[in-house]
Amino acid sequence: MAAAEAEYESILCVKPDVSVYRIPPRASNRGYRASDWKLDQPDWTGRLRVTSKGKIAYIKLEDKVSGELFAQAPIDQFPGLAVETVTDSSRYFVLRIQDGNGRSAFIGIGFSDRGDAFDFNVSLQDHFKWVKQETEISKESQETDTRPKLDLGFKEGQTIKLNIGNMPTKKGGAPKPRAAGLGGLNLLPPPPGGKITAPPIPPPSSTAISNHVTPPPVLKSSNMGNADILLDLDSPASISKAPALAAVPATTDLWGDFSTASRSSL
């Protein structure tokens, strides 16, 4: 898998217009100057592509129409000798191109747009930043592999005991329900308006009050019996009764007085 990823080529940047210049040898260690080139007479123009395969980046100069490769510069480090900036402009660079036979030469390239030069520079920076991160990760993984590993496996015959709540046991049977705590479900009391109150008792009518006879209070020290209390309750009723009419003898003639009165009147 790692070998397949190393063979995969990805495109980092494409610029359709680039100029190539033949440059004179470097006169001193100060660096290259684009003003020493014939900037108005480029030796070749075409398209530039920046690709990567594994950790190596490639700057390819191709024909705009056919895509034929004119030259390429493999880049293994940036900044470095393979790509250098000039001292008097940000739109021009010096490349070290190589052919398949191991020969190399230095040429100058330039972009008419300053934004294209910025994109070209950033694409190389991002690629080699990723290469640096991959290198650090691989070093850390190698150091981890060399460290002694902890043996956390069980030895032969070793057992562990787990105490899990709410699990039935052999002696206790089913678990007892837990009381609702802070984390349980607490039932809230009903709101004040939701209480059920008994209906109010209506006041007794005047008729019921008049017909009701309140018995006299019974002192605890009284020796009266229950029969005496009943006699006292019946005494008002006996007083209110009218005297009974005298009984009329059965043998009395009810028409005698009427007939006598009628005769005397005659």
Contacts in CASP RR format, 6 or more apart in sequence:
PFRMAT RR
TARGET T0000
AUTHOR 0000-0000-0000
METHOD contacts of the structure
MODEL  1
MAAAEAEYESILCVKPDVSVYRIPPRASNRGYRASDWKLDQPDWTGRLRV
TSKGKIAYIKLEDKVSGELFAQAPIDQFPGLAVETVTDSSRYFVLRIQDG
NGRSAFIGIGFSDRGDAFDFNVSLQDHFKWVKQETEISKESQETDTRPKL
DLGFKEGQTIKLNIGNMPTKKGGAPKPRAAGLGGLNLLPPPPGGKITAPP
IPPPSSTAISNHVTPPPVLKSSNMGNADILLDLDSPASISKAPALAAVPA
TTDLWGDFSTASRSSL
5 54 0 8 1.000
6 53 0 8 1.000
6 54 0 8 1.000
7 53 0 8 1.000
8 53 0 8 1.000
8 54 0 8 1.000
9 51 0 8 1.000
9 52 0 8 1.000
9 53 0 8 1.000
10 51 0 8 1.000
10 52 0 8 1.000
10 53 0 8 1.000
11 49 0 8 1.000
11 50 0 8 1.000
11 51 0 8 1.000
12 50 0 8 1.000
12 51 0 8 1.000
12 52 0 8 1.000
12 57 0 8 1.000
12 123 0 8 1.000
12 124 0 8 1.000
12 126 0 8 1.000
12 127 0 8 1.000
13 48 0 8 1.000
13 49 0 8 1.000
13 50 0 8 1.000
13 119 0 8 1.000
13 120 0 8 1.000
13 123 0 8 1.000
14 47 0 8 1.000
14 48 0 8 1.000
14 49 0 8 1.000
14 50 0 8 1.000
15 47 0 8 1.000
15 48 0 8 1.000
15 49 0 8 1.000
15 111 0 8 1.000
15 116 0 8 1.000
15 119 0 8 1.000
15 120 0 8 1.000
16 46 0 8 1.000
16 47 0 8 1.000
16 64 0 8 1.000
17 45 0 8 1.000
17 46 0 8 1.000
17 47 0 8 1.000
17 111 0 8 1.000
17 112 0 8 1.000
17 113 0 8 1.000
17 116 0 8 1.000
18 45 0 8 1.000
18 46 0 8 1.000
18 47 0 8 1.000
18 48 0 8 1.000
18 61 0 8 1.000
18 109 0 8 1.000
18 110 0 8 1.000
18 111 0 8 1.000
18 116 0 8 1.000
19 42 0 8 1.000
19 44 0 8 1.000
19 45 0 8 1.000
19 46 0 8 1.000
19 109 0 8 1.000
19 110 0 8 1.000
19 111 0 8 1.000
19 112 0 8 1.000
20 42 0 8 1.000
20 43 0 8 1.000
20 44 0 8 1.000
20 45 0 8 1.000
20 46 0 8 1.000
20 61 0 8 1.000
20 70 0 8 1.000
20 71 0 8 1.000
20 107 0 8 1.000
20 108 0 8 1.000
20 109 0 8 1.000
20 110 0 8 1.000
21 37 0 8 1.000
21 38 0 8 1.000
21 39 0 8 1.000
21 42 0 8 1.000
21 43 0 8 1.000
21 107 0 8 1.000
21 108 0 8 1.000
21 109 0 8 1.000
21 110 0 8 1.000
22 43 0 8 1.000
22 107 0 8 1.000
22 108 0 8 1.000
23 32 0 8 1.000
23 36 0 8 1.000
23 37 0 8 1.000
23 94 0 8 1.000
23 106 0 8 1.000
23 107 0 8 1.000
23 108 0 8 1.000
24 36 0 8 1.000
26 32 0 8 1.000
30 87 0 8 1.000
31 84 0 8 1.000
31 86 0 8 1.000
31 87 0 8 1.000
32 84 0 8 1.000
32 86 0 8 1.000
32 87 0 8 1.000
32 94 0 8 1.000
32 108 0 8 1.000
33 86 0 8 1.000
33 87 0 8 1.000
33 88 0 8 1.000
34 86 0 8 1.000
34 88 0 8 1.000
34 89 0 8 1.000
34 91 0 8 1.000
34 92 0 8 1.000
34 110 0 8 1.000
35 88 0 8 1.000
37 92 0 8 1.000
37 108 0 8 1.000
44 61 0 8 1.000
44 70 0 8 1.000
45 64 0 8 1.000
46 61 0 8 1.000
46 62 0 8 1.000
46 63 0 8 1.000
46 64 0 8 1.000
46 70 0 8 1.000
47 61 0 8 1.000
47 62 0 8 1.000
47 63 0 8 1.000
47 64 0 8 1.000
47 67 0 8 1.000
48 59 0 8 1.000
48 60 0 8 1.000
48 61 0 8 1.000
48 62 0 8 1.000
48 109 0 8 1.000
48 120 0 8 1.000
49 59 0 8 1.000
49 60 0 8 1.000
49 62 0 8 1.000
50 57 0 8 1.000
50 58 0 8 1.000
50 59 0 8 1.000
50 60 0 8 1.000
50 120 0 8 1.000
50 123 0 8 1.000
50 124 0 8 1.000
51 57 0 8 1.000
51 58 0 8 1.000
51 60 0 8 1.000
52 58 0 8 1.000
52 127 0 8 1.000
55 76 0 8 1.000
55 131 0 8 1.000
55 134 0 8 1.000
56 74 0 8 1.000
56 75 0 8 1.000
56 76 0 8 1.000
57 74 0 8 1.000
57 75 0 8 1.000
57 76 0 8 1.000
57 78 0 8 1.000
57 124 0 8 1.000
57 127 0 8 1.000
57 128 0 8 1.000
58 72 0 8 1.000
58 73 0 8 1.000
58 74 0 8 1.000
58 75 0 8 1.000
59 72 0 8 1.000
59 73 0 8 1.000
59 75 0 8 1.000
59 83 0 8 1.000
59 95 0 8 1.000
60 69 0 8 1.000
60 71 0 8 1.000
60 72 0 8 1.000
61 69 0 8 1.000
61 70 0 8 1.000
61 71 0 8 1.000
61 72 0 8 1.000
61 97 0 8 1.000
61 109 0 8 1.000
62 68 0 8 1.000
62 69 0 8 1.000
62 70 0 8 1.000
63 70 0 8 1.000
71 97 0 8 1.000
71 99 0 8 1.000
71 107 0 8 1.000
72 97 0 8 1.000
72 98 0 8 1.000
73 82 0 8 1.000
73 83 0 8 1.000
73 95 0 8 1.000
73 96 0 8 1.000
73 97 0 8 1.000
73 98 0 8 1.000
74 82 0 8 1.000
74 98 0 8 1.000
75 82 0 8 1.000
75 83 0 8 1.000
75 124 0 8 1.000
76 82 0 8 1.000
77 128 0 8 1.000
78 124 0 8 1.000
78 125 0 8 1.000
78 127 0 8 1.000
78 128 0 8 1.000
79 85 0 8 1.000
81 96 0 8 1.000
82 95 0 8 1.000
82 96 0 8 1.000
83 93 0 8 1.000
83 94 0 8 1.000
83 95 0 8 1.000
83 96 0 8 1.000
83 124 0 8 1.000
84 93 0 8 1.000
84 94 0 8 1.000
85 92 0 8 1.000
85 93 0 8 1.000
85 94 0 8 1.000
85 121 0 8 1.000
86 92 0 8 1.000
86 93 0 8 1.000
86 94 0 8 1.000
90 114 0 8 1.000
90 117 0 8 1.000
90 118 0 8 1.000
91 110 0 8 1.000
91 111 0 8 1.000
91 112 0 8 1.000
91 113 0 8 1.000
91 114 0 8 1.000
91 117 0 8 1.000
92 108 0 8 1.000
92 109 0 8 1.000
92 110 0 8 1.000
92 111 0 8 1.000
92 117 0 8 1.000
93 108 0 8 1.000
93 109 0 8 1.000
93 110 0 8 1.000
93 117 0 8 1.000
93 120 0 8 1.000
94 106 0 8 1.000
94 107 0 8 1.000
94 108 0 8 1.000
94 109 0 8 1.000
95 106 0 8 1.000
95 107 0 8 1.000
95 108 0 8 1.000
95 109 0 8 1.000
96 104 0 8 1.000
96 105 0 8 1.000
96 106 0 8 1.000
97 104 0 8 1.000
97 105 0 8 1.000
97 106 0 8 1.000
97 107 0 8 1.000
98 104 0 8 1.000
110 117 0 8 1.000
111 117 0 8 1.000
111 120 0 8 1.000
154 160 0 8 1.000
165 175 0 8 1.000
166 175 0 8 1.000
166 178 0 8 1.000
167 175 0 8 1.000
168 174 0 8 1.000
168 175 0 8 1.000
169 175 0 8 1.000
180 186 0 8 1.000
204 212 0 8 1.000
213 233 0 8 1.000
213 236 0 8 1.000
215 229 0 8 1.000
215 232 0 8 1.000
215 233 0 8 1.000
216 232 0 8 1.000
218 224 0 8 1.000
218 229 0 8 1.000
END
